Amino acid sequence: MNFIKQIIRLPFFLLLFLYSSFIFSQQQGAIPPKTKVYLEHADIQVFDKEISADRQVLVGNVRFRHDSSYMYCDSAYFFEQTSSLEAFSNVRLEQGDTLFLFGNYLYYKGDIQLAEMRENVRMESIQSDSSIVTLFTDSLNYDRIANIGYYFEGGLIVDSENELSSFYGQYSPGTKLAVFNDSVQLTNPKFTLYSDTLHYHTDTKIATILGPSIIVSDSGTVYSSRGWYNTVDNTSLLLDRSKIISGNKILIGDSISFNRDAGTGEAFGNIFLQDTLNKMILEGEYGFYNDSTGYAFATDSARCLEYSQGDTLYMHADTFEMITIDSTRLLKAYHHVRFYRTDAQGVCDSMLFNTKDSVLHMYTDPILWNADYQLYGDTILAFFNDSTIDYAHIIQFAFAIQQIDSSYFNQLKGMDLKAYFEGQTVRKIDIDGNAETIYFPLEEDGAMIGMNETKSSYLTIWVKENKLEKLKIWPQPTGKMTPIPELLSEQKTLKDFYWYDYIRPLNKDDIYRRVGRKIEDQPKRSNKFVY
């Protein structure tokens, strides 16, 4: 009665836990009733009580039965009181018509239903499709209650698709699940998987990666520490910053969906896609690539690094595409494009970069900066050489500005403009069609003389150390010089003059900044785009 009172005083949640545990154990049959091992046949049976009180020596066609399991051997010691036995030579254990265990020696503990098979052990499990899963080892324990066989000194499991080996392994015929630890190797005709910890389902042929793993094949190498790989259709989902190396491509992501046969991969979260041949890197939050077509795609905080030249070109856009055409790699950027290189910076709405000839095509409100020069127009083509920008070509409408100080700017305007660079500065500018200039010549001491304004059809200027070296205007140029004291503020600039220093990318991290043109800096042809 006191015991009952003490139980009642227990907290409600503890009573509920004890009751639930009792019901669960009853439903699961956690501890099966003990049953006896029976000797069904032996050609010779010897029993000597003086030698052993409970040992029977059996020889020839020995057969035991324990519940639905049968054990066969050439000779055995049988301990009837403890329902245990030792079996020798040509040992075989059969459980139903789906599990067969072979070896040279068996120690069977009937009270806990544990079979310890040794020497040249082979376990065969018949699958639902009549295929056979075979386990090879020298030391195997088979737990009949849990229906699990496990080895601990090295073993091999073979099915219709794969061979799996490890130092420790276990296999459950009921669940078709194999577990491997330590020096794991999965061998498939198309690849080999090396792992620290691996689970493998013999029915679905899916390997679950739970430790540092490497998958090696003719098409590339995969590094992962968590995920799964379907060995039948060669698809996989890789987690925890996995990496795929295929030819000259490297793909890294928080998670990667990979189809080996199709040569395609999707990456999610902090992705990194590198083309080591064309020296280009794509980054973003989502990426896709097709190795067979050479197509790649990146979006969401996307960044592209092009490092084939002497200096790295950092580019940001909403979306990047890499396309391969006849071994030529094209990079396309869409919307809010900003890029930075030490010798050139730019913004535009969309962009195309050709890695073969290193030409950067800028479309829709493009602006290009070099040192104290700003170039803008309808379309800009920037030609890069091995170390720096070679020249820029502005098509249809072009405007070039050089800043002298906060109030004065040298200006060139025309239909078509080419700016040639030497080192990292402008050396020569050609204008073809409707050329207009405003230029502020300087004395040797740096004093400003006045403003020189000209108009002509064609114009070429040569610049040295950011100063006018030579000017050529033709044919029939017109012009005038206005002294600085007589110069009105509205005369200082040509029509369509805008100074966009606040938009200019300042460094490789500033390419992510979103900025639009001020209202007063919106020309009529502009799309009022935000870079």
C-alpha angles and dihedrals in degrees: 000000000000089000090055091050090051091052091050091053092059116108114270095242090053092050089049091051093050092048093048092049091050093050092046093050091050092049094047096043088227094184112037117208116266116253133188130257111232128207106223102175145359130159091221127024122187127182124178113178092192092058096041130357094214109018123110119190112216127188133183129023093000116188130183131183129205112178104303095343126095128200125198132187145146095249138358149176111232123199103191099182093057094034090233133127146179116222126196135199126001091018116183131177119194124191111186114310097302106060128056126173123192134184147125098259136027132185109190123193106198096186092064095023094236121151116199107195121187140185122028091003120187126179119190123195119189112220127214090258089053092251117134129236110202127196120199125194143124096238123036132164117200118198107202094191095054091031091227131133118199138180128198107184100057131298148175132227119197129189135162093284111026149023117220126189134176143148092253124026142154135194131199113202090196098055095026087228122142121193122200132188135177122020094007119184126181113191120198127168088248102039147358123232121204118192148159096218126014139168120202131189111210092200099051095027089225118147116208114208114216102161142030105314141174125201114198125192140147090266097052149293131286125203119194142144098196135026141067137275125202104214093195102057095018096236125138146176113215124192140183101051097313122185133216122194114192118169106304093344126097119189123187128172144150084254131007130195107204134188109189097188093050092040091229132132136183120201128196128194126019093357126193121194117177129187103198093185096055092031097235134135128198121198133179144110095279130031141170133188138180111204094194094057098030091236121146133175134190132178144160110062086357121184131179126201117197111190104165090109129063091270129042118249111215115202133180129190140145090257137012129195127190114201127182118210118175092336090310115121118216123192118203124191124192129201131348093024116184126167138181135199125157092250099035138028130181151167133202142141098255136007143189124202122192111203093195097063097015095236120156114205114199121194136187115021095351122183124187126190131196120175103307094344125101121193126187140159144120098306130003128199115193116195115203127196130195096291111015146353111306102194142329125225119202113194132209097349122027137176127179123188131186117194115225096173137325092293107031130061133177108227138197124184135177149120097277128018134185120189116194121202132209114194102330100325137076113270104171138010127198123193120194115194133008094011116192127176141185113190133174110208116208133214119235089263090053096256114147114242100192143284120300114202123186140172128196143132096258135021139179126185131184119210128198123184088350091301129110109263101171137357128201121186126176151217112009099336122193126205150144140205120228119194115235095244090056095045117114119210093242089055094059096080139046122235112281092028113153129162110212102181091133090061097049116112107243100195142349092282094047090069088085093060115110113217134157134202117273116251091251090052096057111113117202093250092050121107089217087242126183112224 
